[in-house]
Amino acid sequence: MTIEHHDLVHELPEYRDQIHTLKMENNHFARLFDEYHQVTRDVERMETEVEPVATHTEEEYKLKRLHLKDQLYAMLKAAGN
């Protein structure tokens, strides 16, 4: 089974420069960015069954990742204006 990587730069390549800038200048963005990537690593470990968990647990983590991505995307869009 191939695992798709969901790092933020891969997911939103058009925001590469803004991601870097916000990570350096905005502590809230940096915290959410780090949390997003930690949750992504956790999900990937679950998907590869390195850390087997119940399906509902994996789905909860995926939903959390989606909410974090939405918040980060909103901050990126706002910074681009």
C-alpha positions in Angstrom: 0.0 0.0 0.0 1.4 3.4 -1.0 1.1 6.1 1.6 0.4 9.6 0.3 2.4 12.3 2.1 0.5 15.3 3.2 3.2 17.8 4.3 1.9 21.3 3.9 4.3 22.4 1.2 3.3 19.3 -0.9 -0.4 20.0 -0.3 -0.2 23.8 -1.0 2.9 24.3 -3.3 1.7 27.6 -4.5 2.1 28.9 -0.9 5.7 27.7 -0.4 7.1 31.2 0.2 4.2 32.4 2.4 4.5 29.2 4.5 8.2 29.9 5.1 7.5 33.6 5.9 4.6 32.8 8.3 6.6 30.1 10.1 9.3 32.7 10.8 7.1 35.6 11.6 3.9 34.3 13.2 4.1 32.1 16.3 0.5 31.0 16.0 1.0 29.8 12.4 4.3 28.1 13.4 2.5 26.2 16.3 -0.3 25.1 14.0 2.2 24.1 11.3 4.1 22.0 13.8 0.9 20.4 15.1 -0.3 19.7 11.5 3.0 17.9 10.7 2.9 15.9 14.0 -0.7 14.7 13.3 0.4 13.9 9.7 3.2 11.7 10.9 0.9 10.0 13.4 -1.6 9.3 10.6 1.1 7.9 8.3 2.2 5.6 11.1 -1.4 4.4 11.5 -1.8 3.9 7.8 1.4 1.8 7.6 0.3 0.0 10.7 3.5 0.8 12.5 1.0 1.9 15.2 -2.1 -0.1 14.6 -5.2 1.6 16.0 -9.0 1.4 15.6 -10.4 2.8 12.4 -12.4 5.5 14.3 -9.1 6.7 15.9 -7.4 7.0 12.6 -10.4 8.9 11.2 -10.4 11.3 14.2 -6.7 12.1 13.5 -7.5 12.6 9.8 -10.3 15.0 10.7 -8.0 16.9 13.1 -5.4 17.2 10.3 -8.1 18.5 8.0 -9.2 21.2 10.5 -5.5 22.2 11.0 -5.0 22.4 7.3 -8.1 24.6 6.9 -6.8 27.0 9.6 -3.4 27.2 8.0 -4.9 27.7 4.6 -7.1 30.6 5.9 -4.0 32.2 7.4 -2.1 31.8 4.2 -4.9 33.3 2.1 -5.2 36.3 4.6 -1.4 36.9 4.4 -1.5 36.9 0.6 -3.9 39.9 0.5 
